[in-house]
Amino acid sequence: MEKQDIKLSDVSRILFGEVPGEFYVEVIFRILIIYLVLMISMRVMGKRMASQIGRNEMAAMVSLAAAIGVPLQDPSRGLLPVIVIALIVMFFQSLITRRAAIDQRFERISQGNIELLITDSILNLEGMERSRLSRNRLFAQLRSMQVSHLGMVDRLFLEANGTFSLKLNPEARPGLSIMPEWDQEFLSTMEQDEEAVACGRCGKTVTKSEQPLTCPNCGRANEWTVAIK
């Protein structure tokens, strides 16, 4: 299309493009075929495709999505490439899934590994760095799980598919508050522990009588703050 052919008053071109009207009838047939291809592909690749998916399932879905777009809009493109791409994606996805089921090392490489983010109410700073997870993001996730301070948490895992798994302490211990510092109204309602302080960086708690200059867990100096119970 030449530059001079583009006009805002050309409503017909804007709405219907430059394809013949018969193509819109053909589009219905193309959509039905592609829909069947996608449904069969999702069925063959397993139930995880319809649940919380991992990186491999995401790659398969993106590949299928990229393949179906052009044939739906371009009458010069056939449907056979979509079917071929779907078959290739299904083959490799099935191959990876079967290998991962019998080989844990391959599963960790292909699917990702579980990362431990909190242990005994203390932040695993190295795990957070490996996961590229900020404190604000982690604390926001905990707040959504009805957690107000780290003393409530025994373990927090970041699963291979990106979801979080939380194990609470049977009995909450003193811990670092995860509430925003600007929310003083809420912070004033939280009960402070009179005998313990928490490291503001990693959440390690010690008694006030044994409070060292530097945190014995992360080595940060002068980061002690009140512990919440």
Residue pairs with C-beta under 8 A, 6 or more apart in sequence:
1 18
7 13
16 24
19 75
23 75
26 75
27 72
30 71
30 72
30 79
31 72
33 79
33 82
34 68
34 71
34 72
34 79
34 82
37 68
37 82
37 83
37 86
38 64
38 68
38 86
40 86
41 60
41 64
41 86
41 89
41 90
42 49
42 50
44 90
44 94
45 57
45 60
45 89
45 90
45 93
45 94
45 97
46 97
48 54
48 57
49 57
49 60
49 61
52 161
52 162
52 163
53 61
53 161
54 111
54 112
54 160
54 161
54 162
55 111
55 112
56 93
56 96
56 97
56 110
56 111
57 93
60 89
60 92
60 93
63 85
63 89
64 85
64 86
64 89
67 81
67 82
67 85
67 86
68 82
70 77
71 77
71 78
71 79
71 81
71 82
96 110
99 106
99 110
100 106
100 107
100 110
100 111
101 107
111 160
111 161
112 160
112 161
113 160
114 157
114 158
114 159
114 160
115 124
115 127
115 130
115 131
115 157
115 158
116 124
116 127
116 155
116 156
116 157
117 123
117 124
117 127
117 128
117 131
117 133
117 138
117 156
117 157
117 158
117 164
118 124
118 150
118 153
118 154
118 155
118 156
118 203
119 155
120 154
121 150
121 151
121 152
121 153
121 154
121 169
121 173
121 175
121 203
121 205
122 150
122 202
122 203
122 204
122 217
123 135
123 138
123 150
123 201
123 202
123 203
125 201
125 202
125 218
127 158
128 134
128 135
128 138
131 158
133 158
138 156
139 178
141 164
142 153
142 156
142 166
142 178
143 178
143 179
145 164
145 166
147 153
147 166
147 168
147 178
148 177
148 178
148 179
148 190
148 228
149 172
149 175
149 176
149 177
149 178
149 179
149 190
149 227
149 228
150 175
150 176
150 178
150 198
150 203
151 169
151 172
151 173
151 174
151 175
151 176
151 205
151 227
151 228
151 229
152 168
152 169
152 172
152 175
153 166
153 167
153 168
153 169
153 175
154 167
154 168
154 169
154 170
155 165
155 166
155 167
156 164
156 165
156 166
156 167
157 164
157 165
157 166
158 164
159 165
172 229
173 205
173 229
174 193
174 195
174 196
174 198
174 205
174 227
174 228
174 229
175 198
175 203
175 205
175 227
175 228
175 229
176 198
176 199
176 200
176 203
176 205
176 225
176 227
176 228
177 187
177 190
177 198
177 225
177 226
177 228
179 186
179 187
179 190
181 187
190 228
191 228
191 229
192 226
192 227
192 228
192 229
193 226
193 227
193 228
193 229
195 207
195 208
195 209
196 205
196 206
196 207
196 208
196 227
196 229
197 205
197 206
197 207
197 208
197 211
197 224
197 225
197 226
197 227
198 204
198 205
198 224
198 225
198 226
198 227
198 228
199 205
199 215
199 217
199 218
199 220
199 223
199 224
199 225
200 220
200 223
200 224
200 225
201 215
201 218
201 220
201 223
202 215
202 217
202 218
202 220
204 215
204 216
204 217
204 218
205 227
206 212
206 216
211 224
213 221
213 222
214 220
214 221
215 221
215 223
215 224
